[in-house]
Amino acid sequence: YRYLGSWIDNKLRFVTNTDSIFKRAQQRIYLLRKLNYFNVNKRILCNFYSCFIESI
């Protein structure tokens, strides 16, 4: 079930919720690494991290 933005299974565990957050974080960290590979300014990388990864 999804309740107030969190996934809870029948046994009242948050495993599905944790997995979905982990997957989103992995995808965004991958993008951060790609940006770093293309020598994007460090300030922009810090802003990207603050906006898209910390917000998870």
N, CA, C and O atoms as a CHARMM CRD file, in Angstrom:
* protein
*
  224
    1    1 TYR  N      0.82800  -1.17500   0.00000 PROA 1      0.00000
    2    1 TYR  CA     0.00000   0.00000   0.00000 PROA 1      0.00000
    3    1 TYR  C      0.88200   1.25100   0.00000 PROA 1      0.00000
    4    1 TYR  O      1.99900   1.24300   0.51800 PROA 1      0.00000
    5    2 ARG  N      0.37100   2.29000  -0.57400 PROA 2      0.00000
    6    2 ARG  CA     1.07800   3.56300  -0.53500 PROA 2      0.00000
    7    2 ARG  C      0.25500   4.51200   0.32900 PROA 2      0.00000
    8    2 ARG  O     -0.91600   4.77300   0.05300 PROA 2      0.00000
    9    3 TYR  N      0.88600   5.01600   1.36800 PROA 3      0.00000
   10    3 TYR  CA     0.19700   5.88600   2.30500 PROA 3      0.00000
   11    3 TYR  C      1.06700   7.09900   2.59100 PROA 3      0.00000
   12    3 TYR  O      2.18900   6.95700   3.07900 PROA 3      0.00000
   13    4 LEU  N      0.56700   8.27700   2.29700 PROA 4      0.00000
   14    4 LEU  CA     1.28100   9.53500   2.51300 PROA 4      0.00000
   15    4 LEU  C      2.67600   9.52700   1.88600 PROA 4      0.00000
   16    4 LEU  O      3.63400  10.02800   2.47500 PROA 4      0.00000
   17    5 GLY  N      2.77800   8.95600   0.68900 PROA 5      0.00000
   18    5 GLY  CA     4.04000   8.96200  -0.04500 PROA 5      0.00000
   19    5 GLY  C      4.99600   7.85600   0.33300 PROA 5      0.00000
   20    5 GLY  O      6.09400   7.79100  -0.22000 PROA 5      0.00000
   21    6 SER  N      4.62800   6.98500   1.25000 PROA 6      0.00000
   22    6 SER  CA     5.50000   5.88200   1.66300 PROA 6      0.00000
   23    6 SER  C      4.84800   4.55400   1.31800 PROA 6      0.00000
   24    6 SER  O      3.63300   4.39100   1.43200 PROA 6      0.00000
   25    7 TRP  N      5.67900   3.61000   0.89500 PROA 7      0.00000
   26    7 TRP  CA     5.19200   2.26900   0.58700 PROA 7      0.00000
   27    7 TRP  C      5.28800   1.39600   1.82900 PROA 7      0.00000
   28    7 TRP  O      6.33300   1.33800   2.47700 PROA 7      0.00000
   29    8 ILE  N      4.19200   0.71600   2.15800 PROA 8      0.00000
   30    8 ILE  CA     4.14200  -0.17900   3.31000 PROA 8      0.00000
   31    8 ILE  C      3.52600  -1.48600   2.82900 PROA 8      0.00000
   32    8 ILE  O      2.49000  -1.47700   2.16400 PROA 8      0.00000
   33    9 ASP  N      4.16300  -2.62400   3.16600 PROA 9      0.00000
   34    9 ASP  CA     3.60500  -3.90500   2.74000 PROA 9      0.00000
   35    9 ASP  C      2.61800  -4.43500   3.78600 PROA 9      0.00000
   36    9 ASP  O      2.32900  -3.76600   4.77800 PROA 9      0.00000
   37   10 ASN  N      2.11100  -5.64100   3.54800 PROA 10     0.00000
   38   10 ASN  CA     1.09800  -6.22500   4.43700 PROA 10     0.00000
   39   10 ASN  C      1.61200  -6.47800   5.85200 PROA 10     0.00000
   40   10 ASN  O      0.83300  -6.51700   6.80400 PROA 10     0.00000
   41   11 LYS  N      2.92700  -6.64900   5.98500 PROA 11     0.00000
   42   11 LYS  CA     3.51600  -6.89600   7.30100 PROA 11     0.00000
   43   11 LYS  C      4.02000  -5.60600   7.94800 PROA 11     0.00000
   44   11 LYS  O      4.79100  -5.64100   8.90700 PROA 11     0.00000
   45   12 LEU  N      3.57800  -4.47400   7.41200 PROA 12     0.00000
   46   12 LEU  CA     3.93900  -3.14500   7.91200 PROA 12     0.00000
   47   12 LEU  C      5.45300  -2.90000   7.89700 PROA 12     0.00000
   48   12 LEU  O      6.01500  -2.32300   8.82800 PROA 12     0.00000
   49   13 ARG  N      6.09200  -3.35200   6.82000 PROA 13     0.00000
   50   13 ARG  CA     7.52200  -3.10400   6.62900 PROA 13     0.00000
   51   13 ARG  C      7.69200  -2.07100   5.52100 PROA 13     0.00000
   52   13 ARG  O      6.82100  -1.91500   4.66500 PROA 13     0.00000
   53   14 PHE  N      8.79800  -1.38400   5.54700 PROA 14     0.00000
   54   14 PHE  CA     9.08200  -0.32800   4.57800 PROA 14     0.00000
   55   14 PHE  C     10.10700  -0.77100   3.53200 PROA 14     0.00000
   56   14 PHE  O     10.81100   0.07000   2.97300 PROA 14     0.00000
   57   15 VAL  N     10.20200  -2.06500   3.26000 PROA 15     0.00000
   58   15 VAL  CA    11.20400  -2.57900   2.32500 PROA 15     0.00000
   59   15 VAL  C     10.99200  -1.99400   0.93400 PROA 15     0.00000
   60   15 VAL  O     11.95300  -1.55300   0.30300 PROA 15     0.00000
   61   16 THR  N      9.77400  -1.98000   0.45000 PROA 16     0.00000
   62   16 THR  CA     9.48100  -1.43300  -0.87500 PROA 16     0.00000
   63   16 THR  C      9.83000   0.04600  -0.92900 PROA 16     0.00000
   64   16 THR  O     10.37500   0.51600  -1.92700 PROA 16     0.00000
   65   17 ASN  N      9.52700   0.77300   0.11400 PROA 17     0.00000
   66   17 ASN  CA     9.83500   2.19800   0.17500 PROA 17     0.00000
   67   17 ASN  C     11.34700   2.42500   0.13300 PROA 17     0.00000
   68   17 ASN  O     11.82900   3.29400  -0.59300 PROA 17     0.00000
   69   18 THR  N     12.08200   1.64900   0.90600 PROA 18     0.00000
   70   18 THR  CA    13.53700   1.77500   0.93700 PROA 18     0.00000
   71   18 THR  C     14.14200   1.44600  -0.41500 PROA 18     0.00000
   72   18 THR  O     15.05100   2.13600  -0.87600 PROA 18     0.00000
   73   19 ASP  N     13.64500   0.39700  -1.05500 PROA 19     0.00000
   74   19 ASP  CA    14.14800   0.01500  -2.37800 PROA 19     0.00000
   75   19 ASP  C     13.90000   1.09900  -3.41400 PROA 19     0.00000
   76   19 ASP  O     14.77200   1.37400  -4.23700 PROA 19     0.00000
   77   20 SER  N     12.73500   1.71500  -3.38800 PROA 20     0.00000
   78   20 SER  CA    12.43200   2.75500  -4.37700 PROA 20     0.00000
   79   20 SER  C     13.29000   3.99900  -4.15400 PROA 20     0.00000
   80   20 SER  O     13.73000   4.62400  -5.11900 PROA 20     0.00000
   81   21 ILE  N     13.53100   4.36500  -2.90200 PROA 21     0.00000
   82   21 ILE  CA    14.40000   5.51100  -2.60300 PROA 21     0.00000
   83   21 ILE  C     15.82700   5.21300  -3.04100 PROA 21     0.00000
   84   21 ILE  O     16.49100   6.07400  -3.61800 PROA 21     0.00000
   85   22 PHE  N     16.30100   4.00600  -2.77300 PROA 22     0.00000
   86   22 PHE  CA    17.65000   3.60900  -3.16600 PROA 22     0.00000
   87   22 PHE  C     17.81100   3.65400  -4.68200 PROA 22     0.00000
   88   22 PHE  O     18.83500   4.11600  -5.18500 PROA 22     0.00000
   89   23 LYS  N     16.81200   3.17800  -5.40500 PROA 23     0.00000
   90   23 LYS  CA    16.87300   3.17200  -6.86800 PROA 23     0.00000
   91   23 LYS  C     16.92200   4.60200  -7.41500 PROA 23     0.00000
   92   23 LYS  O     17.70400   4.88800  -8.32100 PROA 23     0.00000
   93   24 ARG  N     16.09800   5.49400  -6.87700 PROA 24     0.00000
   94   24 ARG  CA    16.11500   6.89300  -7.32300 PROA 24     0.00000
   95   24 ARG  C     17.45900   7.54900  -7.03400 PROA 24     0.00000
   96   24 ARG  O     17.97900   8.29600  -7.86200 PROA 24     0.00000
   97   25 ALA  N     18.02000   7.27000  -5.86600 PROA 25     0.00000
   98   25 ALA  CA    19.31700   7.85400  -5.51000 PROA 25     0.00000
   99   25 ALA  C     20.40900   7.34100  -6.43600 PROA 25     0.00000
  100   25 ALA  O     21.26500   8.11300  -6.86700 PROA 25     0.00000
  101   26 GLN  N     20.39200   6.05700  -6.74700 PROA 26     0.00000
  102   26 GLN  CA    21.38300   5.48900  -7.65900 PROA 26     0.00000
  103   26 GLN  C     21.32400   6.14600  -9.02900 PROA 26     0.00000
  104   26 GLN  O     22.36300   6.47100  -9.60300 PROA 26     0.00000
  105   27 GLN  N     20.13200   6.34300  -9.55500 PROA 27     0.00000
  106   27 GLN  CA    19.97700   6.96400 -10.86700 PROA 27     0.00000
  107   27 GLN  C     20.52300   8.38100 -10.86700 PROA 27     0.00000
  108   27 GLN  O     21.18400   8.79300 -11.82100 PROA 27     0.00000
  109   28 ARG  N     20.25800   9.11700  -9.82600 PROA 28     0.00000
  110   28 ARG  CA    20.70500  10.51000  -9.77300 PROA 28     0.00000
  111   28 ARG  C     22.20800  10.61600  -9.53300 PROA 28     0.00000
  112   28 ARG  O     22.85300  11.52800 -10.05000 PROA 28     0.00000
  113   29 ILE  N     22.76700   9.70000  -8.75900 PROA 29     0.00000
  114   29 ILE  CA    24.21800   9.69700  -8.56200 PROA 29     0.00000
  115   29 ILE  C     24.91900   9.33800  -9.86600 PROA 29     0.00000
  116   29 ILE  O     25.99700   9.85700 -10.15700 PROA 29     0.00000
  117   30 TYR  N     24.31400   8.45800 -10.64700 PROA 30     0.00000
  118   30 TYR  CA    24.86500   8.13700 -11.96600 PROA 30     0.00000
  119   30 TYR  C     24.93100   9.40100 -12.82300 PROA 30     0.00000
  120   30 TYR  O     25.93900   9.64400 -13.48700 PROA 30     0.00000
  121   31 LEU  N     23.87800  10.20000 -12.81500 PROA 31     0.00000
  122   31 LEU  CA    23.88100  11.45600 -13.57300 PROA 31     0.00000
  123   31 LEU  C     24.95200  12.41200 -13.05700 PROA 31     0.00000
  124   31 LEU  O     25.60500  13.10000 -13.84200 PROA 31     0.00000
  125   32 LEU  N     25.13100  12.45200 -11.74800 PROA 32     0.00000
  126   32 LEU  CA    26.16300  13.30400 -11.16500 PROA 32     0.00000
  127   32 LEU  C     27.55100  12.88000 -11.64600 PROA 32     0.00000
  128   32 LEU  O     28.38900  13.72700 -11.95700 PROA 32     0.00000
  129   33 ARG  N     27.79100  11.58300 -11.70500 PROA 33     0.00000
  130   33 ARG  CA    29.07900  11.08500 -12.20000 PROA 33     0.00000
  131   33 ARG  C     29.28400  11.42900 -13.66700 PROA 33     0.00000
  132   33 ARG  O     30.39200  11.77700 -14.07500 PROA 33     0.00000
  133   34 LYS  N     28.22800  11.33500 -14.45700 PROA 34     0.00000
  134   34 LYS  CA    28.33500  11.69300 -15.87500 PROA 34     0.00000
  135   34 LYS  C     28.64300  13.17500 -16.03600 PROA 34     0.00000
  136   34 LYS  O     29.46100  13.55200 -16.87600 PROA 34     0.00000
  137   35 LEU  N     28.00300  14.01000 -15.24600 PROA 35     0.00000
  138   35 LEU  CA    28.29000  15.44000 -15.30700 PROA 35     0.00000
  139   35 LEU  C     29.74400  15.71300 -14.92700 PROA 35     0.00000
  140   35 LEU  O     30.40600  16.54800 -15.54300 PROA 35     0.00000
  141   36 ASN  N     30.23200  15.01300 -13.92300 PROA 36     0.00000
  142   36 ASN  CA    31.62100  15.17600 -13.50900 PROA 36     0.00000
  143   36 ASN  C     32.57300  14.73000 -14.62200 PROA 36     0.00000
  144   36 ASN  O     33.62200  15.34000 -14.82700 PROA 36     0.00000
  145   37 TYR  N     32.21000  13.68200 -15.32800 PROA 37     0.00000
  146   37 TYR  CA    33.02700  13.18000 -16.43700 PROA 37     0.00000
  147   37 TYR  C     33.18400  14.23900 -17.52800 PROA 37     0.00000
  148   37 TYR  O     34.23700  14.33000 -18.15900 PROA 37     0.00000
  149   38 PHE  N     32.14200  15.03500 -17.74900 PROA 38     0.00000
  150   38 PHE  CA    32.18100  16.07700 -18.77400 PROA 38     0.00000
  151   38 PHE  C     32.74000  17.39900 -18.23900 PROA 38     0.00000
  152   38 PHE  O     32.56500  18.45000 -18.85600 PROA 38     0.00000
  153   39 ASN  N     33.40600  17.33600 -17.09700 PROA 39     0.00000
  154   39 ASN  CA    34.08400  18.49500 -16.49600 PROA 39     0.00000
  155   39 ASN  C     33.16000  19.68500 -16.24900 PROA 39     0.00000
  156   39 ASN  O     33.50900  20.83200 -16.53000 PROA 39     0.00000
  157   40 VAL  N     31.99500  19.39000 -15.72600 PROA 40     0.00000
  158   40 VAL  CA    31.06700  20.45100 -15.34600 PROA 40     0.00000
  159   40 VAL  C     31.63000  21.14600 -14.10600 PROA 40     0.00000
  160   40 VAL  O     32.26700  20.51000 -13.26700 PROA 40     0.00000
  161   41 ASN  N     31.39800  22.42300 -14.00100 PROA 41     0.00000
  162   41 ASN  CA    31.87300  23.23400 -12.88300 PROA 41     0.00000
  163   41 ASN  C     31.45500  22.60600 -11.54400 PROA 41     0.00000
  164   41 ASN  O     30.32600  22.14000 -11.39600 PROA 41     0.00000
  165   42 LYS  N     32.37600  22.60200 -10.57600 PROA 42     0.00000
  166   42 LYS  CA    32.11600  21.98900  -9.26300 PROA 42     0.00000
  167   42 LYS  C     30.94200  22.63800  -8.54000 PROA 42     0.00000
  168   42 LYS  O     30.20500  21.96500  -7.82000 PROA 42     0.00000
  169   43 ARG  N     30.76700  23.93400  -8.72700 PROA 43     0.00000
  170   43 ARG  CA    29.64200  24.61900  -8.08800 PROA 43     0.00000
  171   43 ARG  C     28.31300  24.09100  -8.62600 PROA 43     0.00000
  172   43 ARG  O     27.35400  23.91700  -7.87400 PROA 43     0.00000
  173   44 ILE  N     28.26700  23.84100  -9.92000 PROA 44     0.00000
  174   44 ILE  CA    27.05400  23.29100 -10.52800 PROA 44     0.00000
  175   44 ILE  C     26.81600  21.87000 -10.02400 PROA 44     0.00000
  176   44 ILE  O     25.67500  21.48000  -9.77500 PROA 44     0.00000
  177   45 LEU  N     27.88700  21.10000  -9.87600 PROA 45     0.00000
  178   45 LEU  CA    27.75100  19.74300  -9.33800 PROA 45     0.00000
  179   45 LEU  C     27.20700  19.76900  -7.91000 PROA 45     0.00000
  180   45 LEU  O     26.36400  18.95000  -7.54500 PROA 45     0.00000
  181   46 CYS  N     27.68900  20.70200  -7.11700 PROA 46     0.00000
  182   46 CYS  CA    27.18500  20.83200  -5.73900 PROA 46     0.00000
  183   46 CYS  C     25.70900  21.22400  -5.72700 PROA 46     0.00000
  184   46 CYS  O     24.93400  20.71600  -4.91700 PROA 46     0.00000
  185   47 ASN  N     25.32600  22.12100  -6.62000 PROA 47     0.00000
  186   47 ASN  CA    23.91600  22.51000  -6.72500 PROA 47     0.00000
  187   47 ASN  C     23.05700  21.33700  -7.17100 PROA 47     0.00000
  188   47 ASN  O     21.96400  21.13000  -6.64500 PROA 47     0.00000
  189   48 PHE  N     23.54500  20.56700  -8.14100 PROA 48     0.00000
  190   48 PHE  CA    22.82600  19.37900  -8.60700 PROA 48     0.00000
  191   48 PHE  C     22.62000  18.41200  -7.44700 PROA 48     0.00000
  192   48 PHE  O     21.52300  17.88800  -7.25100 PROA 48     0.00000
  193   49 TYR  N     23.68700  18.17900  -6.67900 PROA 49     0.00000
  194   49 TYR  CA    23.60100  17.27900  -5.53300 PROA 49     0.00000
  195   49 TYR  C     22.56900  17.77400  -4.52200 PROA 49     0.00000
  196   49 TYR  O     21.72900  17.00900  -4.04900 PROA 49     0.00000
  197   50 SER  N     22.64500  19.04200  -4.20300 PROA 50     0.00000
  198   50 SER  CA    21.72000  19.60800  -3.21600 PROA 50     0.00000
  199   50 SER  C     20.27000  19.52200  -3.67300 PROA 50     0.00000
  200   50 SER  O     19.38200  19.20100  -2.88300 PROA 50     0.00000
  201   51 CYS  N     20.03800  19.80500  -4.92700 PROA 51     0.00000
  202   51 CYS  CA    18.66600  19.85300  -5.43600 PROA 51     0.00000
  203   51 CYS  C     18.07700  18.47600  -5.72400 PROA 51     0.00000
  204   51 CYS  O     16.90900  18.22800  -5.42400 PROA 51     0.00000
  205   52 PHE  N     18.86800  17.58400  -6.29800 PROA 52     0.00000
  206   52 PHE  CA    18.30300  16.34200  -6.80900 PROA 52     0.00000
  207   52 PHE  C     18.61600  15.10000  -5.99300 PROA 52     0.00000
  208   52 PHE  O     17.91000  14.09900  -6.11600 PROA 52     0.00000
  209   53 ILE  N     19.64000  15.12900  -5.17500 PROA 53     0.00000
  210   53 ILE  CA    19.98400  13.93300  -4.41000 PROA 53     0.00000
  211   53 ILE  C     19.59800  14.09200  -2.94400 PROA 53     0.00000
  212   53 ILE  O     18.99300  13.19100  -2.36300 PROA 53     0.00000
  213   54 GLU  N     19.94000  15.22000  -2.34500 PROA 54     0.00000
  214   54 GLU  CA    19.56700  15.43800  -0.94300 PROA 54     0.00000
  215   54 GLU  C     18.05500  15.49800  -0.76200 PROA 54     0.00000
  216   54 GLU  O     17.54200  15.18300   0.31200 PROA 54     0.00000
  217   55 SER  N     17.35000  15.89700  -1.79600 PROA 55     0.00000
  218   55 SER  CA    15.89600  16.05100  -1.67400 PROA 55     0.00000
  219   55 SER  C     15.15900  14.72000  -1.60200 PROA 55     0.00000
  220   55 SER  O     13.97200  14.68500  -1.28000 PROA 55     0.00000
  221   56 ILE  N     15.84900  13.63700  -1.89700 PROA 56     0.00000
  222   56 ILE  CA    15.20200  12.32600  -1.83800 PROA 56     0.00000
  223   56 ILE  C     14.95000  12.00800  -0.38900 PROA 56     0.00000
  224   56 ILE  O     14.41000  10.94800  -0.07400 PROA 56     0.00000
